[in-house]
């Protein structure tokens, strides 16, 4: 190869001169290893560009030269060609690289510096088909599934909220449910942070909730899904070969063409069924409901082995399985076994005695099990953001995030979970109060015996704070790193303060009376803490309320003036007797009544807003008095605006001649005039609904987020 050849070759690749690149690949083996800065080899670039046709020719050239090492070259981001194809979801390219008959299946075992295999990258890239295709080659190889951090592909799938894929992973690899990563986190604890997987934490509007319950969605479990794939994909000949062959998988049982065809057939009906205009957000609601269904299925899968899914470290053996003490010890010391296997290199699970034991353990339920982990610094993985305290179990994490479905399942299967505390000596009730989770408090109050609930009530954290002290703190200052005053799903600083007061009063009802004067480690009582912590929010609430009342009072004054002037002006004038000339006309009656209503309600609104402006605005007033006055003021203002438009239209009716009344022209004209009222109503409706909530609801709704990390 000439001295300037690498430079010229790189230019050909970057300029997409693939015919010449293929010629070079066929001509000289050295071209296979030339790297383009930041992109890897020419094969990497072709994969990135999605050129399946080019990839076929390049791989054929590599195969002709017998240069399989070129398929193991890592790019700057730590990817072999198979890694890259797996992450991008190019299943056909994966088959081209591995070979139609799986002749280069060893590439599936290739790891980068972080210990990531192509299987990991398929899960990180959310590529279900690639995962199903790749996982068949080494179903018993421990090393293909574990990196140096011991985080599994199940951790990755749940973190990325691919709950359907997580169920498929658990179906094939039972042991992943109890595997801990380097931070001692089991997959169930990650699921406990995923509020999107559970209906209790959804925040749909009322009309979306109606659509949510009306939508019928068919979601298969993992076993049915895999059986559907096998039914569509496996030919009779391959099935017979599979029965006769007891060795490792040599020939792929899932070929890409058939796999993709099976996937399309499975989704064709649903795609046709839901081809509806997106004005109602049906697709978004459908996605939310599917997540809830798969989240529930995933939780049930974990609860098949509740103890070890919860604690980690091993799989709970069934009572009819005969295992001696040594085997049980292997289960309990599962992380050490994994570490030992890693140190053994790339040997298959069958090649060592320890791995053979793990194979036996993995097949307790008659299924093959594979373990995997996450990359530490991989650019495609986001698990680095998972941070939980050392002693926070899945039950406590679920309480923090308000996931009552998981708490219910864990309480049913592990009764002692309700008594657990974390490193800050906080139990589930303390965490629910700390992170503003009323659903959890109501759930605990109803689901556990009264004595147990009272016991949780009187417990304190490390700073000697009982639940009333925690309710007195603002959640955005003392107990979270997220500094925002918007704790509740509601608009306006004043209503935020109202919810804070109601939350404090609600928690106050749950504790003994003597807790009102109890001091914490700093010597503060709850009421003092509440006043001190809510000073800033009180100031913002007063400012917001004054601004709102000022603006609305100006409008109310204008409408009152117009309504008074209108009520004194009689359309058509008066007769000599003093009676209205148009008396008896329906439009005249409408004018008289609407003008009176407009005057009455505009004055009422003005009085309410003036009362708000002149009030002292003490903290206690924000609990009921001020929100109620604002609600009455806004309601009266809206009625007065509507009445003003009705009186105007009724009075104006007599001005127009008969030709405008033909063909209902006037009707459409007045409807268009009323559009400003509609705009005003739609703009103020959310505020009106929020006011109704804060006035009449005793228990605040769930907070904006369970925990803000």
N, C-alpha and C positions, 0 to 999 in steps of 0.2 A: 504494500500500500504506500502510495506516495506521501511525501511530507505534508502537502497541503490538502490531502484527501479528507482528514477529519473536519476541517473548516468548511470545505465544500459540501460535505455530507450533512453537516448541521444546517447549512443554508437550505439544502433541499428539503429537509424535514420541516423547518420552520415555514417554508414557502409552500408546503403541501404538495410537493412534487413526488407523489407516492410511487408512481411507476418507476422513476429513476431510483428511489429508495429501495424498492423491491429488487431491482436489478443489482444494486450494490450488495444487498443482503444475500442474494444468490451467488454473487461473485466472490466474496471474501468474508470469512468468519470474523475478522477483526471489526467489521462494521457493526456486528451485533452488540458490541460492548461500548461503542462510542456514546458518551452521555452528552445530552444537550443541557446546558446550565439551567438548574432549577426545574427540569422537566423529566429527567431520567433518560432512558434510551429511546430510540425511534419507536419501539414497541409500546412504551409507556405513552408517548405522544399520540400514537394512533388510537390507543384505548381511550385516552382523555377526549379525543375528538369524536369518539363514537363510530370509528371506521371499522366495522366488523369485517368487511371484505378485505381491507388492508391487513388486519390482524391475522386473518387466515393465511395469506401469502407469507407474511413475516414468520409466523410460527412454522409453516411448512419448510421455509428456508432453514430455520434453526434446526428442525428435525432432520433434514437432509444432511446437514453438516454434523449431526450428532452433538450439538452444543447446548445441552440442557442447562448448563450453568448460566447462560444468558437469560433464562427465565427466572433466575433467582436474584438478579441484580436489583438492589434497592435504590429507589429514587431519593431525592432530598427529604421527602416527607415520610420516608421509611416504608415504602410500598414496593413489593414486587409487582409485575404485571397482573398476577392473579389477585393480589390485594386490591389493586386499583379497579379492576373489572368487577370485583365483588362489591366494593363500596358504591360504584356507580350503578350497580344493578344490571349489568350486561351479562345475563345468564348465558347467552349463546357464546359470548367471548370466553367465558369461564370454561365452557365445554371445549372450545377450540384449543385453549391453553392446556387443559388437562388431557384432552384426547377423547374421541368418541367412545372408546372402550376403556377409558380411565387409565391409560398406560402411563400417564405422568401424574398420577394421583398424589404422589409424594409431595408435590408442590403445595398441597393443602396444609402440610405440616410446617411449611416455612414460616419463620418468625422474624420480625424486625427487632430493633434494639429494645423495644418495650415489651417484647414477648407476644406481640399481636400476630395472630394468624389471619388468613383470608376470611375464615368463618367469623371472627370477631368483627372484621371490617364490614361484612355483610349485615350483621346485626346493627352495628353503629350507623350504617347507611340506610337502615330501615328497609332492607331488601329481603322480603319473605321468600321469594322464589329462589334467589341465590342461596339463601340459608338452607332451604329444603334440598337443593341440589348438592351442596358441598358436604352437608352433615352425613351423607350416606357412606362416604369413603372410609372414614376411620371412626366408627361408632364406639369403639372400645379403647381408643388411644387417649390416655390421660393428658399427655403433654400438649395435645392439639387444643385443649380447652383451658389451659391455665397459664397465666403469665406470672411475673414475679410479684404482683400485688394480690394474687388470689381472688380477683374479682371476676365473677362469671358473666357469661353472655346473658344470663337471666337478670343479673343486676343491671346490665346495659339496657335490655329490652324494657324493663319496668321503668327505669329512669327516663327513657325516651318515650314513655307512655304508649308503647306498642304492646298492649295487653293481650291481644290475640296471638301475637308471636310468642309472648312469654308463656302462654298456655301450651303452645305447640312444643316449645323448648322443654317445659316441665313434663310433658307427655313422654318425650323420648329420654330425657335425662333427669330421672327422679331425684338424684342426689343433689342437684343444684339448689333445691329448696332450702337446704340447711347449711350451705356453704358460706363462710364468712370471708370478707375481703380483708385487706391489710388494716383497715380501720375498725375491724370487728363488727361490720355491718352485714346482717343477713338480708336477703331479698325482701322478706316480709316487712322489714323496717323501712325500706325504700317505698314499698307500696303504701305504707302508713302515711307518707308525705304527699301522696298523689290524690288531691281532693277531686280532680277531674274524673276519677274512676268511680265515684260514688254519688248517688243521687242526693244524699243529705246535704252536700256542699254545692249543689248547683244553684245558680242564681238567675233563673229564667223569669221573664215577665209573665203575667197571668195568661196572655194569649198564646205565648210559646209553650207554657205548661199544658194548655189544652191540646195543642198540636203534638206535644211530647207523648201524652198518653194515648192519642189517637193513632200515632204511627205504629205500624206492625213491622217489626224487623226480625228476620230470621238469622240467628247467629249459631253456627255449629260449634260443638265442643271440639277439642283437639283431636280426639280419637276419630270422630266422624269426618273431620277435615282431612286427616291423613289417609283414612280409608277411601275417601272420595278420590284423592290423588292417585292412590295405588290402583283403584278400580279403573281409572281412566288411562293410566300410564303403563302399567306392567302388562306385557304381552304374555300369552300362555307359555311361550318358549322360555322367556326369562324367568317366569314363575317356577317352571320345572327345574331350570338350572339352579335357582335359589334354594330349592328343596334339597337338591343333591349336593350342593357345595356347602360344606361346613367351615371352610376357611374364611379368611378376611374377604371383604367385598372386593372383587377383582373387576367386575364389569358393572357400570352404573345401572341401578334399577330404575332410576328416573332419567330419561333422556330429555333434553331441553325442549325440543319441539313438542313432545307429548305433554310435558309439564306445563308449558305456556298455554297449550290448547285446553288442558284441564282447568287451568285457572280462568281462562276466558269463558269457558262454558259455565263455570260455577258462578260467574259474576254477570253473565249476559242478561239474565232475567231481571236482576236487581237494577241494572243500569237502565233497562227499558222501563221498569216500573216507576223509577223515581226521576224520569225526565220531565220535570215540572218547572215552571218559571220560578226563579229564585227570590221572588219578591217577599215570600213568607219565610225565607231562611230555612227551608225544609232540609236542605243538605246539612246545614250547620246543626240543626236539631237532631237530625238522623245520626250525625257523627257523635254528638254528645250522648245520645241514648245507647249507641253501640259501645262506647267507652264504658258506660255504666254496666251494661250486660256483661262485657268481657271482664271488667273489674270484679264483678260479683263472682263470675266463674273462676277467676284467678284466685280469689280469696278462698273459695271452696276447695280448690286444689291444695292450697297451703294447709287447710284444716283437715285434710286426710291424714297428715302426720303433724298434729298441732304442736306437740312438745318440741320436736326438733326443728320445725319450721320457725318456732318462736325463739328457742334458745340457741339454735345453730350447733354445729359440731357433729351431727350424725343423724341417721334415719332411724326412727322408732321401729324396732322389730315387732312383727306380729306375734301373738301369743302361741300360735301353732307352729312357728318356725323354730327348728332346733339349732340354736347357736350357743356355743360354749362361752365362758367368761372372756376368753381371749378375743373372740370375735366382737363381743359387745364393747370391749375396751378399744378395739380398732375404730368402732363407730364414734365413741365419745372423743377420741383423739384424732378426728378426721383432718383438722388443719395440719397436724404434724405429719400425717401420712402424705398429704399433698406436697408439703415442703420436701419430704424425703424423695418423692417421685420426681420433683423438679430437678433436684440435684443429680438425678441419675441420667440426665441427658434426654435424647429424643427416642429412647427405647419404647417399644410398644408396651401396652399394659400387660400383655401376655409374657413379656420377657423377664419380669422380675417377680419374686415371690410376694412382695408387698403389694404390687399392682394386681396380682392374681387375687389376693384377698379382697381388694377393693372391687374387683369385678364381681366376686361372689356377693359382696354387700350390696352392690348396685342392682343386683338381680333378685333382691329379696321379694319383690313383687312381680318377678318374671319379666322385667323390662331392662334393656340396656341403659346404662347411665354414663353420661359424659360430663365433665366439669370444665368450666372455662373461667376466664378472668378478664378484667378491663385493662386497657393501656393506661400507663401512668401519665404520660405527657402527650398522648395521641391527639392530633389536632381535631379529630372528628368526635371525640368522646367528651361528655360533659359531666361525668360522674365526680370530677374533682370538686364540684360545688356541693356535694353531699357532706354535711357536717352535723353530726349528732353527738350529744354528750355521751360519755362512756357508759353511764348506767341508764340511759334512756332506752327502754324496751319499745317494741312495736305498739304495745298497749298505750304507753304514755305518749308516744309520738302521735298516735291516732287521736288521743284526747286533746293534744295541742292543736291539731288541725281540724278537730270537730268531726271526725269520721266515726259516727256512731255505729255504722254497719260492722266495721272491723272490731270495735269494742264489744259489741254484742256477741260476735262469733268467738272472740277470745275469752270472754267471760263464761260462755257456755262450755268451752273446752278446757280452759285453764282457770279455775275458779279463784286461785290465789293472785291472779293478775291485778285484781282490783285493789289489793293492798300494797302494790309496788310503789317505790319512790325512786327518784333519780338522785344524782350526786348533790343536788341542792335541797334534798329532803322534801321534794314536792311530789304529792300523789296526783292522781288523775283529776280530782276535783280542784286542787290548787292550780293545776295547769289550765283547766278549763276557765277558771276565773281570771287567771293571769292573761290569757289570750282571748278573752271575751267570746266564749263558746257556750251560749245558753242551751243549745241542743244537747250538749254533753251533760250539763247539769241536770236538765230535765230527764234525760235518759238514766243517769245514775240514781236520781231520786226515785224513779219508778221501777228500775230493774233490780235493785239490790235491797236487802232487808233494811228496815229503818235504823236498827242498831248499827249496822255497818256504815250507813250513810252518815249517821251522827258521829261515828268515829272518824270518818274522813273529814267531817266538818271542823272538828276541833284540832286537827293536826296543824303544825306550823312548819315553815321552811327554815333554812339555816339562819336567816335574819329575824327569826321569831315573828314572822308575819303570818297571821291566819288569813282566811279567805276574805274577810272584810277589809283588811289592810290592802290586800292585793286589788280589790275592787276600787279602793280609793285612789290608787296610783293611776296616772294616765299611761296607757299601754305604749304610747309612742316615746316616752321619756325614760322611764326607769327600767323597763323590762325587755325592751327590744332595741335593736340598733337602727331600726327604721324610724326616722323622725318625721312624722306626719300627723297632723291633727285629724285626718280623716280615718277614724277607726271603724265607723259604721257605714253601711251602704245607704247614705241619705245625704241630701243636699243642704247646704247652709250651716254655718258655724253654730248658730243658735240651736238648731236641731241636733247637731252633734253633742252639744252640751246637755240637751234634754235627755238624750239616750244615756249619757254618762251618769246623770243624776238618777235616772230610772234603774240603770244597772246597779248602782250603789244601793238603792233602796231595795231592789230585788234580792241582792246578796244579803242585805241586812236582815231580811225576813227568814233567811236560812240558818242563821247562827243564834246562839243563846244571847240573851239581853246583856249579859255582863261583858260581851265582846266589844260593846260600844265604847267602853272606857279602858280597854286593854291596850297596853303599850307594846311596841316592838323593841328590838335591840337598841334603837336610837331614842327610845323614850317618847315616841309619838303615838297619839291615838288616831283612829281612822278619820274622824271628822276634820281634824287638823290637817292631816295628809291630803284629804280631798280638796279642801279650800286652797292649800298651798300649791298643789299640783295643777289646779284648774284655773289659776289666775290669768294666764295668757289666753286660754280658751274663752274665759268669761269676757275679757276685753274684746276679743274678736267677735264674740256673739253679740255684745252690746253694739258694736260698730255696724255689724251686718244688719241687725234688727232696726237700728236707727235709719240706716240708708234705705232699707226696704220700706219702712213706714213713711219716711219723708217722700219718697217717690210716689207711693200709692196715694198718700194724702193729697198731693197736688192733683193727681188725676181725679180723685173723688171730689175735690173742690170744684174742678171744672165741670164735671158731670152734674153736680148738685146745682150749679148756676144755670146750666143749659136746661136741666129738668124743671127748675123753678120758672124760668122764662117761658118754656114750652107749655107748662100747665096753665099759665095765665093767658095764653094766646089761643083763641077759639077759631078753628078753620071755618071759613065761610061767614064769619061774623055773627052778630045777634039780630034777632027780629026786633021790631019796635017794642014788643012786650018784654024784651030782655032775654028771651029764650034763644038758645043756639039755633041758627038757621038750618044746620044739618043734623039736628037731633033725630034719632031713630035710625040713622045710617049705621050699618055694622062697623064700617071703618072708623066712624066717629067714636063709637063706644070703645073700640080698640085703642084709639088715640088717648082718650080720657083716662082709661085704666092704666095703660103702660106709662104715661107721663107721671101719674101719681106714684106708681110703683118705683119708677126711676128716681123720683125725688126722695122717697122714703128710704130706699136702700143706699143711695149715694150719701145721704146724711148719716145713716147708720155706719157706713164704712168710714166716713170721715171721723166720727166719734171714736170708733175702735182704734184707728191709727193715731189719733191725738192722745188717747189713753195710753197707748204703748210708748209714745214719745215722752209723756210726762211721768211715767212710772219710774220707780227707783231702780228697777232692774237688778234686784238682789238675786243671789244664786238660787234660792228656793223658788223664786217666781218663774224660772225657766222650766220648772218641772211640769206645770200645767197652765198657769194663768196667762203668761205671755204667748205660748203657742196657740192657746184657745182664742185669745183676742185676735191674733194674726189670722187664724183660720176664719173667724167670723168676718173680719175686715175684708179679706180677699174674696170670700163667698158673696158678701154684700156688694162689693165692687163689681164682680162679674155680673150679678143680676141687674145692677144699675146700668151697666154698659149695654146689655141685651135690651133692657126696657127702653133706653134712649133710642136705639136703632129702630125698635118696633114703633115707637111713637112718631119718629121721623117719617117712616114709610107710610104709616096710617094717615098722617097729616098731609103728606105729599101726594097721596092717592087722588085727592080732590083737585089737584092742580092740573093734572094731565087730562087730555080729551079722550073721547071714546075710542079713537082709532088705536091708541096704545093698549087698550084693554082687550082688543081682538087678538086672537092667537096666543093668548097668555104671555104677551111680551112683558107686561108689568111684573108678572110672577118671576120670570127669569132675571129681570132687571134688579128686583129687590133681593133675590137670592145672591146675586153677585155683590150687591152692596153689603150684605151680611158676612162676606168673606173675612173682613178684619176681625169680626167677633170670633170666627172660627180659628184664625191664627192666634188670637190672644188666648183662647181657651186651650189650644194645643201647647202653647208655650208655657202656660202656667199650670197645666195639669200635673206634671211630675211634682212640682212644689206642693200643690194641693193634696196629692196622695200622700206625700211624706208628712204633711201636717196632720192629716187624719190618723196616720200610723202613730205618730208621737203622742197625740192627744188620747187616743183610745186604747192603744196596746199597753199592757202591763209589763210584759217581758220583751226586752229589745230583741231584734233579729240577730242572726249571726254576723260576726264582724266581717270586715272587708276580706281578710285572709286569716287562716288559722295561725300561721306563724310567718313572719316576714324575715327571711334569711338574707 
